[in-house]
Each structure stands twice: as structure tokens, then as C-alpha cells.
Amino acid sequence: MSPPPPGPRATRREWIGLAVLALPCLLYSMNLTVLNLALPRLSEDLTRAPDGTSPAAGAREPELRKRPACSTSSSGTVRETGPP
């Protein structure tokens, strides 16, 4: 049994179309990679005090725990409370 004949080959226009679709995907994935690598440093720089010292880890935790994110009313429905 012989193999089936090969199908039609892609033309130049089809290769250009593939490149037009693949290039933005490649650039987007590179952008996400760079962002994920730089995010810890950016976060550290944004939370640093004006004198250049870094605040203690978890310094904002008590502030965030003051109020629950949602509460239950007397009828049993859950509602969001929002920021203080």
C-alpha cells in the first residue's frame, strides 16, 4: 500500500497570514513573562517608604482585617460591605 499523495502546499499569502497571527501572540507572551519577572521588584518599589526603607512584611494586615469583606444580614442574604 502506498502513502497518500501530499496535499496542497501553503502559499506565500498563507505564510504571511500565519506570521500576522503568530507575531502578536509571541509578543504578548514575552510581555507577560517580563511582567511576571519584574512584578516583585515593582511591588517592592511601590511599597517602599520615602526614606528608602522597606516596610515590615505584613504591616498592613491588621488594617485589612478590621472589617470582613462581606456580612450576612438578618434575612440570611450575603452582601458586600466594600472598603471602609
Protein Blocks (a to p, Z undefined) as FASTA:
>chain_A
ZZddddddddfklmmmmmmmmmmmmmmmmmmmmmmmmmmmmmmmmmpcfkopacdehklm
mmmmmpcfbdcdfkopacdebjZZ
